Amino acid sequence: MWDVLSGDFDRKLSKEKCLKNVLGNTREGSIVVFHDSVKAKEKLLYVLPKALEHFGEKGFEFQRLNP
């Protein structure tokens, strides 16, 4: 089950606050939820690359979850 909801779908949340939410709440083993939707697109395109870079620099590894 996921433990970090990015908030990318929330129109009231700025992309900067969305990034802060992801960076501040993600820990080793976290599952972060991003949404593939029109209303989330702008934040997703801003937050996801920055989060991947941030955690990649910290040595995190990323894995795909199988359904």
C-alpha positions in Angstrom: 0.0 0.0 0.0 1.2 3.5 -0.7 2.3 5.8 2.1 2.9 9.1 0.4 0.2 10.8 -1.6 1.9 13.5 -3.7 -1.2 15.8 -3.9 -0.6 16.4 -7.6 -4.3 16.2 -8.2 -5.2 19.1 -5.8 -5.7 22.3 -7.8 -5.2 24.4 -4.6 -1.7 22.9 -4.0 1.1 24.7 -5.8 3.7 22.6 -7.6 6.3 23.8 -5.1 4.2 22.6 -2.1 3.6 19.3 -3.9 7.3 18.8 -4.2 7.9 19.7 -0.6 5.2 17.2 0.4 6.9 14.4 -1.6 10.4 15.2 -0.4 9.4 15.7 3.2 7.3 12.5 3.6 9.2 9.9 1.5 11.4 7.5 3.4 13.2 4.3 2.5 10.6 1.8 1.3 8.0 4.5 0.6 5.5 4.1 -2.1 4.6 7.5 -3.6 1.4 8.0 -5.6 1.4 10.3 -8.6 -1.6 10.6 -10.9 -1.7 10.3 -14.6 -4.5 12.8 -15.3 -5.0 16.2 -17.0 -5.4 18.0 -13.7 -2.2 16.5 -12.3 0.0 16.8 -15.4 1.6 20.2 -14.7 2.6 19.2 -11.1 3.6 15.7 -12.2 6.0 17.0 -14.8 7.5 19.4 -12.3 7.7 17.2 -9.2 8.5 13.7 -10.5 11.9 14.6 -12.2 13.0 16.6 -9.2 12.0 13.9 -6.7 13.8 11.2 -8.7 16.9 13.3 -8.9 16.8 14.2 -5.2 16.4 10.6 -4.0 18.7 9.2 -6.7 21.5 11.4 -5.3 20.7 10.0 -1.9 21.3 6.5 -3.2 17.6 5.5 -3.3 16.7 2.8 -5.9 13.4 2.8 -7.8 11.4 -0.2 -8.6 8.2 -0.9 -10.5 5.4 -2.5 -8.5 3.7 -5.5 -10.1 -0.1 -5.6 -9.8 
